[in-house]
Amino acid sequence: MLLYVFLLLVVGVPLFFMELAAGQSIRQGSIGVWKHISPKLSGIGYSSCLVCFYVALYYNVIIAWSLFYMGNSFQYPLPWNQCPVDVATNETVRECARSSATSYFWFRKALNITNSIEESGEMNPVMTGCLLAAWTIVALAMIKGIKSSARVMYFSSVFPYVVLVIFLIRGLTLDGAMDGITYMFYPKLEIWGNVQVWRQAATQVFFALGLGYGSVIAYSSYNPVHNNCHRDALLVSGINFMTSVLASLVVFVILGFRAKNIALRCVAENLGVLNLMSTRGSDQHWWPWFNMSDPGSVSVPEYREWYGHYGSMVGANITDCSLEEEMNKGVEGTGLAFIAFTEVMALFPGSPFWSTLFFLMLLNLGLSTMFGTMQGILTPLMDNFSILGRHRTILTVSSCALGFLIGLLFTQRSGNYFVTMFDDYSATLPLIIVVIFETFAVSWVYGTDRFLDDIEDMLKWRPPVLYKYLWKYVCLLAMTGLLAASFLRIVFKGPTYTSWNQITASEKTLAYPGWALAMIVLLIVLASLPVPIGYLHSMLTSRSSPSSGEESDQQIHRELYTKCNSSELLDSQQVASEENDSRPRTIFLPMANENYRLLSQLEEDEQDTRV
């Protein structure tokens, strides 16, 4: 939590303000903004589009999983409430008995997962159908323009908070909730030296604020030219932080309850083994002092205290039951919402109702994120290629169809491992690279003083000079150091993923095979390649036509955008803009930026003021 707050303050807020100001000032999508700041860095916008496409590919799979679970929530009891019985042996299915009912339903019924990424397996027909439904919903919404009334936005913004508060109140009544909260807030300064933790925290900050995706730039380009984007940056960042704290509380309350249950089950199993040894061990000095005849009365701290003293004397059959280790396991993986939360919801009275409510919330947040992600792809393309702007529907349908076809990779039985790969490497590292180039373009190419002058023209007051040093040094050095450390970790330790072993019914950390490593490298290179390509293209173009006067034309164009104080000129340009700009005024933001979408709706004029 402390690490997240640190990165949010020194990196997140300044960069979010930078993107908001750039979009509002230049009034273009991500490609147009960075091309306008420097033609040599026009590739930054294309890299943002590719990163958005990567995210859309695997994020829509998560929406498909939510659709599957919501469809299965209309049953009582819930299908993951208890382990199934093997018809042949009339006994509980061994894989389920060794893990849990919710884990079995997730890994076997929903994913039907293979033991490793090398075992691709056949397609999962149910998940393929859910993925098709998810992409269809996104396509229809994007074609319609994602126009929504204020009432719809109030619902979609407030509804997740209501559900989170309900789950928090219910979760606090569960055994182990306070253990989860203690684990969340207990300072662990040793993790500050872990590069993986820094990378995950940075990814969370980027995702929460939508940094590097290009969507924030596209959204702010619709703001009135004198909108107070500095206030918006602080307000949205603050709301996002409070949202993260609320969501984290809910997560750790649930994880604490789940970890406590697993640890108590572990204690009971070990005491059962000790009871079998009672004929030859009860007279030993290491024999437990607590009541062995009632395992339910033995607490985890009591058992661990005994195990710490005599665990080495009782043999390998008796194991430690660490609540903290279970908490560490529970935090990782894509099964958090589909294992930990489903396990708790099965205990609620009227569990189908709560399950449906929870996955409806996930769909609401997931679709909002997808709309924002797709907008980060379509908006820059339509801005810079007029033929695409004239065929918005065809572009939208084609993009969604391509996303579905590539997304079939994730509906194999090994698809979850590819989701993990994309989540860990295809978006994170390219996103850091994109943000580094964005910061460099504003700080050292365009100039922070010049950029602050443009902001002063918009806001009628100058932001604190602190932003100048944060952009030029702190943000740039922090992101560069994080990128270098991440690459060194990949080189020396190698990427790994967590697999599910059907025989042992447990998770195991495996190294990616050679072809998967090549795929990771290819994804990172493809997302980063537009930047050097754009630079080379600009250099070749400038050499072939050195007297084109392009830079002076761009400067005049920029003066028209950012330093226009004449309301008459704005009104005349608005008429032309409304005839040519077919984009909706109201658009969805990424998941945590739902608040900014609502804020924009409350501030917007009746007409689009984008020039």
N, C-alpha and C positions, 0 to 999 in steps of 0.2 A: 504493500500500500504506500509506504514512504517513497519507494522508488518511482511508483506511478505518479505521485504528486510532484516529485522533483522534475521528472521529464515533462509533465504537463505544464509546469510553470516556466521552465527555462527553454523549452522547445515547442511544446504544443501551442500555447497561447500566442507567442510571437509569429509562428508560421501560419496559424489560422488567420490571424489579423492580416498577414501579408497576402494570403490568397484572396481573402475577402476584398481587400483594397485593390488588388490588381484586377480582379474581375469587374468590380464596380467602376474603376477608373477607365479601363480600356474597353469594357462592354463587349467582350468577345468570349468564346469558349476557350478551353485550355490551349488548343493549337494556335488560335489567333493571338492570345495574350503573349505567349512566349515568342512567337514569330515577330510580334510587334515590338517587344522589348529588345530582341536581338535576332535578326534573321539567321545568324549562325547557330542559335540554340532553339530553332523551331522544332527540332526533334523531341524536345521535352514533352510537348503536347501529345505527340504520337506514342511515346512511351507510356504516358498516363492512360491513353486509350487502351493500350495492350494490357496494362495492369488491371484496368477495369474489366476487360474481357476475361482475363484469368479468374478474377474474383467471381464474375457472373457465372462462369462455367461450374465451379464447385459449390458456390453458394446456393444456386438453384437446386442442387441435389439435397441440401439441407432442408429446403422448402418441401421437396418431394418426400423426404422422411417425415416431416411434420404432417403432411397430408395423409400419409399412411397411418401414422399414429392417431390422428384425429378421427379417421375413418374407423379405427379399431376401438375408439373410446366409447362408441355407442353400444356397449355390451355390459352386462352385469352377470357375474363379476368380470372385471377387466381381464383380458386374455393373458396378461403378464402377472396376474395376481398369485398364481400358484404353478408349480411345475407340472407338466403333462405326464401321463402314464404311458409307458411302452406297452402297446397292445400285445406284442409277442410274449413278453415276460411278465406282464401285469405288475411291473415295478416302475418306480419313478425313473424317468430318463436320466442316465448316469451323468451326462454333461450338465444337466440342470441341477442335479443334486449336488454336484461338486462346486457349482458357482452360486447362482441364485435365479429365481424365476424371471426377474427383469433382465438380467444379463443374458439368459438363455433366449428370451424373446427377441432381444436386440440383435445378438450375434447370429442366432440360428433362424428365427422366423422372419425378421425384417431384412437382414443382410444376407443370411445364409453364407456367411463369410468363409473364405479359404484360410488355410494355416499360414500362408505367407503371400507376399506380392508376386512371387514367381509362379504361384498356382492361380492362373487367371480364372479358370472355371467358366461355366456357361453364363449367359445373361440371366439376370433376375427379372422375370417378366413383370412382376408386380411393381417393382421399383421403376422399371422402364415406363410403365403406364403412368405412374405418379409423376415422373420427370416430364413426360409429355404434357400432362395436365398443368404442371407448374409453368412450363414455358408458354403454354397456350394462354394462361391467365396473364402472364407478363406481356405477351404480344398484344392481346386485346386491350389491356390497360394503356400500353404505350401508344397504340394506334388512336385510341380515343383521346389521348393527350393528357391523361392523368389529371383532368380537371376535377376539382372537388370543392364542395362548399365549405364554409367555415365550420358548420356543424360536423361534417365528416372529419375535418382535421382536428376539431376538439376531441372527438371520440377516439381517433387513432392515436392522438398524443396522450390523452389522459388514461385510456383503457389499460395500457401496459403498467402504469404506475398503480392503478387500483389492484390489478392482479398481483403485482409484486408485494404490495402492502398486505394483502390477504394471506399470501403464502408466508410472509415474514411472521405475521401474528400467529398463524397456525404452527409454523415451524418452531417458534420459541417455546411452545408447549411440549415439544418432543424431547425425549431423553438424549442427551449428547449435543443439544443445540449450543449450550454455553461453551462446550469444548471446541466446537467449530468456530465460534466468535473469538475465543481466546487464541486459537491457532491463526486466525486472520490478522489480529492486531498485535500479536506478540512480535516484537522486533527481531528480525533475523538478519543482522548486519553482515553475516558471512556470505549471504547470497549476492551481495553487491559486487563480489568478485567473479560471479558466474556470468559469462557472456550470454548464455542462452536466456537467462532471466532478463538481462537488459534488452535483448532483442524482442522477447515476448512483451515486455512492458512498452517498448517503443511501438511495436505493432498495435498494441491496444490503444495507445494515444493516437496513432495515425488513423486507426479505424474509427475510433469514437468521434474524432473531429473531421474525418473524411479528407485528411491531408494527402496530397499527391495523386489522388484519383482524378482530379480535374472537375469533379462534380461541384465542389464549393465555388470554384471560379465561374462555372456555368450558372449556378444559382444567383450569385452576387451580381452577375452581369445584368440581371433584370431589376436590380434595386434602383430607386431614384438616385440621380447623380450626387445629391447632397445627403444621402442617407448616412447616419452615424454608424459606420461599419465598425469603429473601435468599440463602441458600446455593445454592438451585437457580438463581437468576438469575446469580450469579457463575460457577457451574459450567458451566451451559449456554452462557453467553456465551463463556467460555474455550474450551470444546470447539468451539463454532462458529467461533471465530477460528482455531484450529488446523486445522479442516476447510477453512476458506477459504484458508489458506496452502497446504495440501496440494493442493487443487484448482487453485489459481492456479499452483503449480509445474508441475503436469501440463499445464495449458493453455499456459503460456509455453514449456515444453520442446517441445511439439508445434508451436506457432506459430514458434518459432525454427528448427526443422527445415524447416518448410514455407517460411518466408521465405528460408532459405538456398538451398533448391532453386530457388525462383523467381528469386532474384538470380543464381545460377550459370547458369540457363537464359538469363537476360537478357544476361549477359556473353558467352555463347557466340553468341547471335544477333547481338550488336553486332560481335563479332570476325569473324563471317561476312560482315557488310556491309563491314567494313574490308578483308577479304581481296579482295573484289570491287574495291575502290578501290586495290589495291596497285600497279597499273601506273602510276598517276599520283600516288601519295602516298607511296610508300615512301622517297623521297629527301627528304621534307619534315622539318623539325625537330620537328614535332609527332607524328611517327610513333611508335607504342608501342615501348618498349624490351624488352617481354617476348616470349616465344615465341609467335608468331601461328599457327604450324602446329599447336599443341596447345592448343586452348581450355580443355581440362580441367585443364591445369596452371596456369591463371591464376586467382588468388584474387580475391575481391570487393574487398578493400582495395587490392590492386595496381591493379586496373582503375579504381577510384574515384580513386586518387591521380593516375593519368594523366588521367582525365576532368576532374578539378578544375583541372588545368593547361591542357589543350588542348581541352576539350569545346566551347568556343565557336568553335573554328576548323574543326571537322570537319563542321558542318552539322547539320540537324535529324534526319537519318536515324540518327545515333548518340545514344543516350539514356543517362542516368545509371541505375545499378543500385543503388538504395539498399535495404539490408536493413531499416533502420528504417522506411522508408515501407511496405514490405511487412508489417512487424509491425503498424503502425498499421491497415492494411487488414484484417489477419487478426483483430484484436480485435473488430471491429464486426460486427453483423449476426446474424441467427438461424442462419446456416449454419456457425457455429463447430463444433458437434458433428457436423454433417452434411457438412462439406467437409474441414476440417483434420484431424479425428480419423479420418475414413474413409480419407483419403489415407495416413495413417501405418499404419493397420491393414492396408491392402492389402499393405504391405511385410513384415508379420509372417509367419513360417512358420505354416502352419495358419490362415491369415487368416479363414476362415469361423468358426472357433471363437472367436477374439478379437473379431470383429465381433458375434457373437451375445452374447458375455459383456458387451461394452460396452453394447449397446442393452438388454440385460436389466437392467443397472444403471440406465440412464436410466428404464426403465419402473418399476422398484422405487422410485426417488426421485420420479418424476413422479406415480405413483399415490398415494404417501404424501402428497405435497403436495395433490393433488386431494381426498383424503379429509379432510385438515385444512381445506381451503378450503370444502368443502361443509358441514363441521361448523360452520364460522363463519357459514354462512347458515341452516342448519336449526335449530341449537340455540337461538339467540335468538328465532326465530319460534315455535318450540314452547313456549318458556318464557312468552311473553307472549300467545299466542293459544291458549287451551285446546283449541279445536276442531281446530287443526292438530296439537297434541300427541296428540290421540286418533286421528289419522289419519296417523301417521308414514309409512307405506308409500306412501299416495297422494301426500303432500307430496313425498317423495323422488323418486318416479317422475315426477311432474309437473315438478319442478324440473329433472331430468335431460333430460326430453323438451323442455322449453322451451330449455334450454341447447343441445341438439342442433339444434333448428330455427334458433335465432339463429346458431349456429356454422356453418351452411351459408354464411354470409357469408365465412368463412375458407377454404372449399373451392372457391371460384372460382379461376380461373387467376391472378387478382390478389389472392388471399387472403393471401399472405404480407405484402403491404403493409399490410393491415388488422391483421394480427398485430402488426406493428411499431408501428402507430398506437396500438393498445390498450396495448401494453407501454410505450410512451414517455409517453403522456398520460392514458389513462383510469384507470390505477391510480396512477401516481406522484404527480401533483399532488393528486388527491382524498385520497390516503393522507396526504400532508403536512398537508392541511387537517384531516383527522380527528384526527391526532396532536396538532396544535395545540390543537384544542378539548378533547381528552382532558386534556392537560396543564393547560390553563386551568381546566377543571372541578375537577381535584384541587387545584391550587395556590391559586386565587383564589376559587373558589365554595365548595367544601367546606372548604378550608383545609389546608395542609401539616401544621400542628401536630396538628390533629384526625386527619388521616390517619395520621400517625406514632403517635398514641395507639392507634389501632385495630390497627396493626401490632404495637405493643408488647404489646397484649392477646393477640395470636395467638402471637407468638414468645417472650413472657416476657422480652424484652430490647428496648431501643430502638435502632433503626438509627442510624448516624452522622448528625449534623445536616447534613453535607455534602449529603445528598439533598434537603433542604429548599431549599437555594439552587440546586441544579442544576435541580430541577423548576420553581421560581418564576421563575428568571431565565435561566440558561444554555440549557436545552433550549428554552424558549419563545422566547427571542430568536433562537436559532440557526435554528429551524424557520420562524419568521416571516420572517427575513431571506432564507432560502433560497427560500421561497414567493414573496416579492416580487421577488427577482432572477430567478426562473424566469418569472414573468409578464412582467416587463420584457423579457426575452430573446425571448419569444414575440411580444410586440408589435412590437419594433424589428427583429428579425431574421427572424421568421416560421419556423414549423415546416417541417422538410425530412425527406425520407426517401431511402433508397438504392434505386435501381431497377436492374434487370438488362436490358441492351440485347442483344437476340439477334443483331443484325447485327455489332456490334463485339465481342460476347462479353466485355463488361466492365461493371462497376458504375458508376453515375452518380448524383450527388446532385441531386434534383429538389425543387422547392417543391410543397407540397400545393395542389391546386386549391381554389377557393372553397367548393364543397360539402363537401369533406373538412375544411376549416377549421371550417365550421359544425358538422360532426359532432363534431370535437374539443371545441369549446366546449360543445356539447350534453351530451356525456359527462361533462365536468367539472362542469357546472352540475347535472345530474341527481344526481350523486353527492354534491354539497355541499348541495343543496336541503333535504334532511330536517332539517338543523340549524336554519335560520331558521323552517321550517314548524313544527317541534316547539316552538320558543320562542313563536311566535304562538299556537299551540294551547293551550299552558300558560297564557299570559297571559289568553286569552279564557275558559278554563275557570275560572281563579281569580277572575275578575271576576264570572262568572255564579254561582259558589257559593263566596263568600269564607269561609263559616263551616263548611266541610265537615270541617275538622280533618284534612285529608289529611297535612299535614306532621308532626303529632304521631303519627299512625298509622305513618308511615314511620319516625320516630325509634324508636318502640317496636319496630317490625319489625327495624330495624338493630341495636338492642341485643340482640335475640334471636339475630341472626346472629353478631355479632362479639364480644360481651362475655359470652358464655355459658360459664361455667367449670364448670357442673354436668354431670358425666358422665351422671347420670340423665336430665336434660333432653335431652341430645344423643341418648341411646339411645331415648327416647320419640319424639323427632322423626324419628329415623332410620327407625323402623317406618313412619310415615306417608309419609316420602319414598320408601321402596322400593316402596310400593304405587302411588304416582303417577308416579314418575320412571322412564320406560322407556328412558332413554338408557343406552348401554353405559358401563361403568366404564373400559374400555380403549379409547382412541381414538387415531387417528393425528395426528401433528403435521406442519407444513410440512416441506419437504425438509431444511433445516439443523437443524430442531428434532427430528429423529428421536431424538437423544440424550435430550431431555427426556421423550419418550414412554417410552423404556426406563427412565429414572430414575423416572418416575411408577409404572410397573409394579412396579419393585422395592420401592417404598415403600408401595404401596397395601394396605389392609386387605382382608380377605375380603369385607366388606360395604361398601356405598357409604355414606360418612360425610357426604355432602352433605345439608344441611338444606333 
